Amino acid sequence: MAEAYVYDAVRTPRGRGKKDGSLHEVPAVRLGAKVLEAIRDRNGLDTGTVDDIIFG
């Protein structure tokens, strides 16, 4: 069995998906990128050592 690690957990910003919502123009990929940046920055993570990422 391969080794697995839970490195950290970060919540994406919350907003309404409606036309007047604060995040309605932000693509999901951009929200995911912000999560990954936060994990990297908070933990001094060397992203070159990461093989897989699972969002859930």
C-alpha positions in Angstrom: 0.0 0.0 0.0 1.3 3.5 -0.9 1.9 6.0 1.9 -0.6 8.8 2.2 -0.5 12.0 4.2 -3.0 14.6 5.1 -0.9 17.7 5.1 -3.4 20.4 5.8 -7.0 21.5 5.3 -8.1 24.8 3.9 -11.6 26.1 3.2 -12.4 28.0 0.0 -14.1 31.3 0.4 -17.9 31.1 0.6 -20.3 33.1 -1.5 -23.6 32.9 -3.3 -23.6 31.4 -6.7 -26.3 33.9 -7.9 -25.6 36.8 -10.2 -25.3 39.2 -7.3 -23.1 36.8 -5.3 -19.6 37.9 -4.3 -18.0 34.9 -6.0 -20.2 34.4 -9.0 -17.5 35.5 -11.5 -14.7 33.4 -9.9 -14.0 30.1 -11.7 -13.8 27.0 -9.5 -10.2 26.4 -10.8 -9.2 29.8 -9.4 -10.7 29.0 -6.0 -8.8 25.7 -6.0 -5.6 27.5 -6.9 -6.0 29.8 -3.9 -6.4 26.8 -1.6 -3.2 25.2 -2.9 -1.3 28.5 -2.6 -2.5 28.9 1.0 -1.3 25.3 1.9 2.1 26.0 0.2 2.6 29.3 2.0 1.4 28.3 5.4 3.6 25.2 5.5 6.6 26.2 3.5 5.8 23.3 1.2 8.2 22.3 -1.5 5.7 21.7 -4.3 8.2 19.7 -6.2 7.8 16.8 -3.7 4.0 16.5 -4.2 2.8 13.6 -6.4 -1.0 13.8 -6.0 -3.6 16.1 -4.6 -7.1 15.1 -3.8 -9.8 17.7 -3.2 -12.9 16.6 -1.3 
